[in-house]
Amino acid sequence: MDIPPQEDLPLEEAISRLHEHRKFIDQYSLQPGLFSGPIHREYKHHNASFPIENTLYKKVFDYLVYHHHEMINYPGREVLLTIHTLLAGEGFFRQKGVKIGRFRHFPHSSEVPSAIDRMFEDISNEQDAILQSIKAHVEILLIHPFADGNGRSARLMAAFILLKAGFKSTLFTAVEQHFYHNPRQYIQWLVKYRTGEINKEDVWRGFANAMYLHSYYGYYIRKRASEIVDQLTGSGMAYEEAWKQLYEYDAKPEFNGRKPGWPSQYLKPMALQKQALFHKDEAAYRNFEFQLRQLTGAYINTPKTGTIRTVK
């Protein structure tokens, strides 16, 4: 697996790989995850300006996690209006025009209800939940159906669609984090579409690739860890002990030879997950790979005693 992977996959391939990631990442999850990590405004350094809205956003996301199975009026505008009610306390479409910077080319307020209905009709004919969520996300941003809270409503609607389809990890459902490492790209795709530089399918492809890249790192960490555990258990080590060694082996004295100045989180491979996931730190991944190779060669099960000995 390459680090980083190719960044511009065709739409169908990006979605196919996402389903592969989802199958692996979600396989042991019984319930969808609650919101964790930053939201769009926070990683754009707007947190100080919108603390109440940011906290409310996370609460609405968690509400959808707990109650998405009860919200049966989907596909349809009722769910979107419910989300906006929870988010902004309004729950009705705008009654006047709207603009973002210099852009004023949004549907007239009288056209918003029918535009939203067409959007839901379109995604109801789409079989793939990932593409459903991307289409809804993009269309809500392009329609801008509310006076305020359009971006947040679009992202929560996309999250709801994924939750409804059974996605569990926030690597998928926390859709704004797909652009965490390139927040400008989120707007750039839309600007390019509005100026005619790209078509709508290009925007979908951009969103799918952002989602793929974000989940790739979690998939990579989990898959490599699982592969190492399989190697250890294949040599006779107990499954639980293999995972314990994966988490703890480098705390032993013989593995304390880290480079001067390295922070402690670079020493434990599982502790690298958060570092790597939220910072796309290639050095963290390289070090993770090095430590996994060390672990594979460092321990061997001795069947007669059931103990672990260090391989010199």
Sequence and secondary structure as in RCSB ss.txt:
>XXXX:A:sequence
MDIPPQEDLPLEEAISRLHEHRKFIDQYSLQPGLFSGPIHREYKHHNASFPIENTLYKKVFDYLVYHHHEMINYP
GREVLLTIHTLLAGEGFFRQKGVKIGRFRHFPHSSEVPSAIDRMFEDISNEQDAILQSIKAHVEILLIHPFADGN
GRSARLMAAFILLKAGFKSTLFTAVEQHFYHNPRQYIQWLVKYRTGEINKEDVWRGFANAMYLHSYYGYYIRKRA
SEIVDQLTGSGMAYEEAWKQLYEYDAKPEFNGRKPGWPSQYLKPMALQKQALFHKDEAAYRNFEFQLRQLTGAYI
NTPKTGTIRTVK
>XXXX:A:secstr
  SS  S   HHHHHHHHHHHHHHHSTT SS     S  HHHHTT GGG HHHHHHHHHHHHHHHHHGGG    S
SHHHHHHHHHHHHS  S  SS   BTTB  S  GGGHHHHHHHHHHHHHT   HHHHHHHHHHHHHHH  SSS H
HHHHHHHHHHHHHHTT   HHHH GGGGGTT HHHHHHHHHHHHTTSS HHHHHHHHHHHHHHHHHHHHHHHHHH
HHHHHHHHHTT  HHHHHHHHHHGGGSGGG    TT  GGGTSTTTHHHHHHHH  HHHHHHHHHHHHHHHHHEE
EETTTTEEEE  
